[in-house]
Amino acid sequence: MSDDESYELLGFDNVLLPVGDLGEAVGFYERAGFAVGFRLDEAGIALLRVGAETPGILLRREDALGYRSPAWPASRVWVEVPDARLAARRLAAAGIAPLEEPFAVATGWTVEIADPWGNVVGFTDYSKRPELGRRT
């Protein structure tokens, strides 16, 4: 690339999360409301769809990874939902306990969960700033 070529970030490709057991991880995330875009057991990966976007959350099996509690600070992936408090109730009904009760953020509400390998995923809404959300 020459110095006069523009360099820009075009968008996300995928967010990768390491998991110890691909089948268990897929089941956990399906209960959390994610749809599987594809699954390649022989490669140890599965893609979870996030809305209508092409990129998603890529689960990658790491054989040496055991169960662990989420660490703080830890990387977090948040996905937009219409109502985070409703998402919290749906997650609880699916047997997935939130890390804490839904909490207020600048744009609305958020609830976070952790998978068995300590990956933290948040569900956040734009109820306070709907003009910034995907649905206006």
Biotite code that builds the C-alpha atoms (Angstrom):
import biotite.structure as struc

atoms = struc.array([
    struc.Atom([0.000, 0.000, 0.000], chain_id="A", res_id=1, res_name="MET", atom_name="CA", element="C"),
    struc.Atom([1.450, 3.344, -0.954], chain_id="A", res_id=2, res_name="SER", atom_name="CA", element="C"),
    struc.Atom([1.292, 6.350, 1.345], chain_id="A", res_id=3, res_name="ASP", atom_name="CA", element="C"),
    struc.Atom([-1.287, 8.080, -0.835], chain_id="A", res_id=4, res_name="ASP", atom_name="CA", element="C"),
    struc.Atom([-3.819, 5.227, -0.675], chain_id="A", res_id=5, res_name="GLU", atom_name="CA", element="C"),
    struc.Atom([-6.664, 5.755, 1.745], chain_id="A", res_id=6, res_name="SER", atom_name="CA", element="C"),
    struc.Atom([-6.928, 3.492, 4.735], chain_id="A", res_id=7, res_name="TYR", atom_name="CA", element="C"),
    struc.Atom([-10.350, 3.017, 6.218], chain_id="A", res_id=8, res_name="GLU", atom_name="CA", element="C"),
    struc.Atom([-12.150, 0.633, 8.503], chain_id="A", res_id=9, res_name="LEU", atom_name="CA", element="C"),
    struc.Atom([-15.137, -0.721, 6.597], chain_id="A", res_id=10, res_name="LEU", atom_name="CA", element="C"),
    struc.Atom([-16.929, -2.545, 9.387], chain_id="A", res_id=11, res_name="GLY", atom_name="CA", element="C"),
    struc.Atom([-16.783, -5.638, 11.502], chain_id="A", res_id=12, res_name="PHE", atom_name="CA", element="C"),
    struc.Atom([-15.999, -9.026, 10.055], chain_id="A", res_id=13, res_name="ASP", atom_name="CA", element="C"),
    struc.Atom([-16.600, -11.346, 13.005], chain_id="A", res_id=14, res_name="ASN", atom_name="CA", element="C"),
    struc.Atom([-16.067, -11.265, 16.752], chain_id="A", res_id=15, res_name="VAL", atom_name="CA", element="C"),
    struc.Atom([-14.313, -14.449, 17.911], chain_id="A", res_id=16, res_name="LEU", atom_name="CA", element="C"),
    struc.Atom([-15.077, -16.061, 21.268], chain_id="A", res_id=17, res_name="LEU", atom_name="CA", element="C"),
    struc.Atom([-13.035, -19.036, 22.528], chain_id="A", res_id=18, res_name="PRO", atom_name="CA", element="C"),
    struc.Atom([-15.061, -21.918, 23.967], chain_id="A", res_id=19, res_name="VAL", atom_name="CA", element="C"),
    struc.Atom([-14.080, -25.261, 25.438], chain_id="A", res_id=20, res_name="GLY", atom_name="CA", element="C"),
    struc.Atom([-16.909, -27.342, 23.936], chain_id="A", res_id=21, res_name="ASP", atom_name="CA", element="C"),
    struc.Atom([-18.503, -26.307, 20.633], chain_id="A", res_id=22, res_name="LEU", atom_name="CA", element="C"),
    struc.Atom([-21.734, -28.269, 21.082], chain_id="A", res_id=23, res_name="GLY", atom_name="CA", element="C"),
    struc.Atom([-22.315, -26.950, 24.591], chain_id="A", res_id=24, res_name="GLU", atom_name="CA", element="C"),
    struc.Atom([-21.524, -23.402, 23.462], chain_id="A", res_id=25, res_name="ALA", atom_name="CA", element="C"),
    struc.Atom([-23.920, -23.575, 20.504], chain_id="A", res_id=26, res_name="VAL", atom_name="CA", element="C"),
    struc.Atom([-26.686, -24.821, 22.813], chain_id="A", res_id=27, res_name="GLY", atom_name="CA", element="C"),
    struc.Atom([-26.010, -22.030, 25.321], chain_id="A", res_id=28, res_name="PHE", atom_name="CA", element="C"),
    struc.Atom([-26.128, -19.307, 22.689], chain_id="A", res_id=29, res_name="TYR", atom_name="CA", element="C"),
    struc.Atom([-29.213, -20.754, 20.993], chain_id="A", res_id=30, res_name="GLU", atom_name="CA", element="C"),
    struc.Atom([-30.993, -20.568, 24.378], chain_id="A", res_id=31, res_name="ARG", atom_name="CA", element="C"),
    struc.Atom([-29.824, -16.935, 24.556], chain_id="A", res_id=32, res_name="ALA", atom_name="CA", element="C"),
    struc.Atom([-31.620, -16.232, 21.264], chain_id="A", res_id=33, res_name="GLY", atom_name="CA", element="C"),
    struc.Atom([-28.843, -16.499, 18.686], chain_id="A", res_id=34, res_name="PHE", atom_name="CA", element="C"),
    struc.Atom([-29.392, -18.389, 15.425], chain_id="A", res_id=35, res_name="ALA", atom_name="CA", element="C"),
    struc.Atom([-26.572, -20.517, 14.011], chain_id="A", res_id=36, res_name="VAL", atom_name="CA", element="C"),
    struc.Atom([-25.424, -19.275, 10.608], chain_id="A", res_id=37, res_name="GLY", atom_name="CA", element="C"),
    struc.Atom([-23.162, -22.264, 10.061], chain_id="A", res_id=38, res_name="PHE", atom_name="CA", element="C"),
    struc.Atom([-21.320, -24.871, 12.057], chain_id="A", res_id=39, res_name="ARG", atom_name="CA", element="C"),
    struc.Atom([-18.142, -26.710, 11.042], chain_id="A", res_id=40, res_name="LEU", atom_name="CA", element="C"),
    struc.Atom([-17.379, -29.248, 13.759], chain_id="A", res_id=41, res_name="ASP", atom_name="CA", element="C"),
    struc.Atom([-14.289, -30.525, 11.942], chain_id="A", res_id=42, res_name="GLU", atom_name="CA", element="C"),
    struc.Atom([-12.828, -26.989, 12.097], chain_id="A", res_id=43, res_name="ALA", atom_name="CA", element="C"),
    struc.Atom([-14.142, -26.371, 15.616], chain_id="A", res_id=44, res_name="GLY", atom_name="CA", element="C"),
    struc.Atom([-16.128, -23.268, 14.679], chain_id="A", res_id=45, res_name="ILE", atom_name="CA", element="C"),
    struc.Atom([-19.730, -22.073, 14.547], chain_id="A", res_id=46, res_name="ALA", atom_name="CA", element="C"),
    struc.Atom([-21.051, -18.692, 13.470], chain_id="A", res_id=47, res_name="LEU", atom_name="CA", element="C"),
    struc.Atom([-23.880, -17.081, 15.409], chain_id="A", res_id=48, res_name="LEU", atom_name="CA", element="C"),
    struc.Atom([-25.977, -14.635, 13.437], chain_id="A", res_id=49, res_name="ARG", atom_name="CA", element="C"),
    struc.Atom([-26.650, -11.178, 14.850], chain_id="A", res_id=50, res_name="VAL", atom_name="CA", element="C"),
    struc.Atom([-29.668, -9.617, 13.165], chain_id="A", res_id=51, res_name="GLY", atom_name="CA", element="C"),
    struc.Atom([-29.558, -9.310, 9.394], chain_id="A", res_id=52, res_name="ALA", atom_name="CA", element="C"),
    struc.Atom([-25.860, -8.436, 9.329], chain_id="A", res_id=53, res_name="GLU", atom_name="CA", element="C"),
    struc.Atom([-23.371, -10.729, 7.583], chain_id="A", res_id=54, res_name="THR", atom_name="CA", element="C"),
    struc.Atom([-20.734, -10.721, 10.325], chain_id="A", res_id=55, res_name="PRO", atom_name="CA", element="C"),
    struc.Atom([-21.525, -12.448, 13.551], chain_id="A", res_id=56, res_name="GLY", atom_name="CA", element="C"),
    struc.Atom([-20.057, -14.019, 16.629], chain_id="A", res_id=57, res_name="ILE", atom_name="CA", element="C"),
    struc.Atom([-17.697, -16.822, 15.734], chain_id="A", res_id=58, res_name="LEU", atom_name="CA", element="C"),
    struc.Atom([-17.356, -19.515, 18.396], chain_id="A", res_id=59, res_name="LEU", atom_name="CA", element="C"),
    struc.Atom([-13.989, -21.242, 18.200], chain_id="A", res_id=60, res_name="ARG", atom_name="CA", element="C"),
    struc.Atom([-13.217, -24.407, 20.107], chain_id="A", res_id=61, res_name="ARG", atom_name="CA", element="C"),
    struc.Atom([-10.036, -24.224, 22.155], chain_id="A", res_id=62, res_name="GLU", atom_name="CA", element="C"),
    struc.Atom([-9.412, -27.715, 23.529], chain_id="A", res_id=63, res_name="ASP", atom_name="CA", element="C"),
    struc.Atom([-7.392, -26.558, 26.540], chain_id="A", res_id=64, res_name="ALA", atom_name="CA", element="C"),
    struc.Atom([-9.979, -23.990, 27.647], chain_id="A", res_id=65, res_name="LEU", atom_name="CA", element="C"),
    struc.Atom([-11.877, -24.982, 30.762], chain_id="A", res_id=66, res_name="GLY", atom_name="CA", element="C"),
    struc.Atom([-14.790, -23.408, 32.545], chain_id="A", res_id=67, res_name="TYR", atom_name="CA", element="C"),
    struc.Atom([-14.025, -20.052, 34.122], chain_id="A", res_id=68, res_name="ARG", atom_name="CA", element="C"),
    struc.Atom([-15.766, -17.105, 35.694], chain_id="A", res_id=69, res_name="SER", atom_name="CA", element="C"),
    struc.Atom([-15.829, -13.849, 33.781], chain_id="A", res_id=70, res_name="PRO", atom_name="CA", element="C"),
    struc.Atom([-12.987, -11.566, 34.769], chain_id="A", res_id=71, res_name="ALA", atom_name="CA", element="C"),
    struc.Atom([-13.304, -7.854, 35.132], chain_id="A", res_id=72, res_name="TRP", atom_name="CA", element="C"),
    struc.Atom([-11.980, -6.090, 33.250], chain_id="A", res_id=73, res_name="PRO", atom_name="CA", element="C"),
    struc.Atom([-12.792, -8.409, 30.381], chain_id="A", res_id=74, res_name="ALA", atom_name="CA", element="C"),
    struc.Atom([-13.695, -7.800, 26.779], chain_id="A", res_id=75, res_name="SER", atom_name="CA", element="C"),
    struc.Atom([-17.407, -7.575, 26.254], chain_id="A", res_id=76, res_name="ARG", atom_name="CA", element="C"),
    struc.Atom([-19.526, -7.895, 23.131], chain_id="A", res_id=77, res_name="VAL", atom_name="CA", element="C"),
    struc.Atom([-22.853, -6.081, 23.210], chain_id="A", res_id=78, res_name="TRP", atom_name="CA", element="C"),
    struc.Atom([-25.641, -6.652, 20.711], chain_id="A", res_id=79, res_name="VAL", atom_name="CA", element="C"),
    struc.Atom([-28.581, -4.343, 20.198], chain_id="A", res_id=80, res_name="GLU", atom_name="CA", element="C"),
    struc.Atom([-32.054, -5.525, 21.172], chain_id="A", res_id=81, res_name="VAL", atom_name="CA", element="C"),
    struc.Atom([-35.361, -3.634, 21.202], chain_id="A", res_id=82, res_name="PRO", atom_name="CA", element="C"),
    struc.Atom([-35.769, -3.988, 25.002], chain_id="A", res_id=83, res_name="ASP", atom_name="CA", element="C"),
    struc.Atom([-32.934, -5.133, 27.281], chain_id="A", res_id=84, res_name="ALA", atom_name="CA", element="C"),
    struc.Atom([-35.190, -5.632, 30.299], chain_id="A", res_id=85, res_name="ARG", atom_name="CA", element="C"),
    struc.Atom([-37.431, -7.934, 28.249], chain_id="A", res_id=86, res_name="LEU", atom_name="CA", element="C"),
    struc.Atom([-34.287, -9.734, 27.058], chain_id="A", res_id=87, res_name="ALA", atom_name="CA", element="C"),
    struc.Atom([-33.285, -10.259, 30.705], chain_id="A", res_id=88, res_name="ALA", atom_name="CA", element="C"),
    struc.Atom([-36.629, -11.915, 31.447], chain_id="A", res_id=89, res_name="ARG", atom_name="CA", element="C"),
    struc.Atom([-36.365, -14.104, 28.340], chain_id="A", res_id=90, res_name="ARG", atom_name="CA", element="C"),
    struc.Atom([-32.812, -15.156, 29.246], chain_id="A", res_id=91, res_name="LEU", atom_name="CA", element="C"),
    struc.Atom([-33.896, -16.042, 32.799], chain_id="A", res_id=92, res_name="ALA", atom_name="CA", element="C"),
    struc.Atom([-36.785, -18.103, 31.404], chain_id="A", res_id=93, res_name="ALA", atom_name="CA", element="C"),
    struc.Atom([-34.229, -19.971, 29.247], chain_id="A", res_id=94, res_name="ALA", atom_name="CA", element="C"),
    struc.Atom([-32.158, -20.766, 32.349], chain_id="A", res_id=95, res_name="GLY", atom_name="CA", element="C"),
    struc.Atom([-29.443, -18.173, 31.699], chain_id="A", res_id=96, res_name="ILE", atom_name="CA", element="C"),
    struc.Atom([-28.775, -16.012, 34.737], chain_id="A", res_id=97, res_name="ALA", atom_name="CA", element="C"),
    struc.Atom([-27.617, -12.449, 34.081], chain_id="A", res_id=98, res_name="PRO", atom_name="CA", element="C"),
    struc.Atom([-24.410, -11.263, 35.707], chain_id="A", res_id=99, res_name="LEU", atom_name="CA", element="C"),
    struc.Atom([-26.516, -8.609, 37.441], chain_id="A", res_id=100, res_name="GLU", atom_name="CA", element="C"),
    struc.Atom([-29.898, -6.977, 37.072], chain_id="A", res_id=101, res_name="GLU", atom_name="CA", element="C"),
    struc.Atom([-30.382, -4.843, 33.947], chain_id="A", res_id=102, res_name="PRO", atom_name="CA", element="C"),
    struc.Atom([-28.604, -1.532, 34.402], chain_id="A", res_id=103, res_name="PHE", atom_name="CA", element="C"),
    struc.Atom([-29.047, 1.905, 32.895], chain_id="A", res_id=104, res_name="ALA", atom_name="CA", element="C"),
    struc.Atom([-26.544, 3.181, 30.334], chain_id="A", res_id=105, res_name="VAL", atom_name="CA", element="C"),
    struc.Atom([-26.455, 6.485, 28.445], chain_id="A", res_id=106, res_name="ALA", atom_name="CA", element="C"),
    struc.Atom([-28.555, 5.149, 25.575], chain_id="A", res_id=107, res_name="THR", atom_name="CA", element="C"),
    struc.Atom([-30.990, 2.892, 27.467], chain_id="A", res_id=108, res_name="GLY", atom_name="CA", element="C"),
    struc.Atom([-30.664, -0.390, 29.364], chain_id="A", res_id=109, res_name="TRP", atom_name="CA", element="C"),
    struc.Atom([-28.218, -3.304, 29.267], chain_id="A", res_id=110, res_name="THR", atom_name="CA", element="C"),
    struc.Atom([-28.112, -6.815, 30.680], chain_id="A", res_id=111, res_name="VAL", atom_name="CA", element="C"),
    struc.Atom([-25.012, -9.030, 30.496], chain_id="A", res_id=112, res_name="GLU", atom_name="CA", element="C"),
    struc.Atom([-24.524, -12.780, 30.579], chain_id="A", res_id=113, res_name="ILE", atom_name="CA", element="C"),
    struc.Atom([-21.418, -14.953, 30.636], chain_id="A", res_id=114, res_name="ALA", atom_name="CA", element="C"),
    struc.Atom([-20.986, -18.283, 28.930], chain_id="A", res_id=115, res_name="ASP", atom_name="CA", element="C"),
    struc.Atom([-19.292, -21.166, 30.794], chain_id="A", res_id=116, res_name="PRO", atom_name="CA", element="C"),
    struc.Atom([-15.864, -20.032, 29.484], chain_id="A", res_id=117, res_name="TRP", atom_name="CA", element="C"),
    struc.Atom([-16.163, -16.484, 30.834], chain_id="A", res_id=118, res_name="GLY", atom_name="CA", element="C"),
    struc.Atom([-17.074, -14.691, 27.595], chain_id="A", res_id=119, res_name="ASN", atom_name="CA", element="C"),
    struc.Atom([-19.400, -11.784, 28.388], chain_id="A", res_id=120, res_name="VAL", atom_name="CA", element="C"),
    struc.Atom([-22.194, -10.823, 25.997], chain_id="A", res_id=121, res_name="VAL", atom_name="CA", element="C"),
    struc.Atom([-24.453, -7.861, 26.645], chain_id="A", res_id=122, res_name="GLY", atom_name="CA", element="C"),
    struc.Atom([-27.905, -7.112, 25.305], chain_id="A", res_id=123, res_name="PHE", atom_name="CA", element="C"),
    struc.Atom([-28.448, -3.357, 25.089], chain_id="A", res_id=124, res_name="THR", atom_name="CA", element="C"),
    struc.Atom([-31.263, -1.127, 23.899], chain_id="A", res_id=125, res_name="ASP", atom_name="CA", element="C"),
    struc.Atom([-31.582, 2.472, 22.763], chain_id="A", res_id=126, res_name="TYR", atom_name="CA", element="C"),
    struc.Atom([-34.753, 3.302, 24.664], chain_id="A", res_id=127, res_name="SER", atom_name="CA", element="C"),
    struc.Atom([-33.288, 6.623, 25.903], chain_id="A", res_id=128, res_name="LYS", atom_name="CA", element="C"),
    struc.Atom([-31.766, 7.554, 22.520], chain_id="A", res_id=129, res_name="ARG", atom_name="CA", element="C"),
    struc.Atom([-33.878, 5.808, 19.859], chain_id="A", res_id=130, res_name="PRO", atom_name="CA", element="C"),
    struc.Atom([-32.463, 8.038, 17.119], chain_id="A", res_id=131, res_name="GLU", atom_name="CA", element="C"),
    struc.Atom([-29.122, 6.230, 17.553], chain_id="A", res_id=132, res_name="LEU", atom_name="CA", element="C"),
    struc.Atom([-30.574, 2.706, 17.295], chain_id="A", res_id=133, res_name="GLY", atom_name="CA", element="C"),
    struc.Atom([-31.160, 0.576, 14.263], chain_id="A", res_id=134, res_name="ARG", atom_name="CA", element="C"),
    struc.Atom([-34.906, 1.024, 14.528], chain_id="A", res_id=135, res_name="ARG", atom_name="CA", element="C"),
    struc.Atom([-36.144, 4.592, 14.728], chain_id="A", res_id=136, res_name="THR", atom_name="CA", element="C"),
])
